Amino acid sequence: MQMESVSRHLMLTIDQVSQLTGVRKSTLRYWEKSFDEFLRPARTMTNRREYTIDDLDLVKTIKRLLDEEHLTAEGVRVRLEQLVQLPPL
């Protein structure tokens, strides 16, 4: 159980997320703008992106929806609204 707790606090760089998912860094930055209500990586003091494991899972989901289900960006947004519980603002 302790390992699961550690992995939930693990932060990944955009490079690591790109390598783990096969999604180019430029595409990740584009998705951050296109799906900003869902994909919001944290920023360091030097403005570098830090992705959580949940962010990594979300990137994998977006990739699957686009590649396998052939959804448009709007279709992905609709599906993500169904799948993801957004925290209150």
Helices and strands as residue ranges (DSSP letters): H 2-8, H 14-21, H 25-34, E 42-43, E 49-50, H 53-67, H 73-83
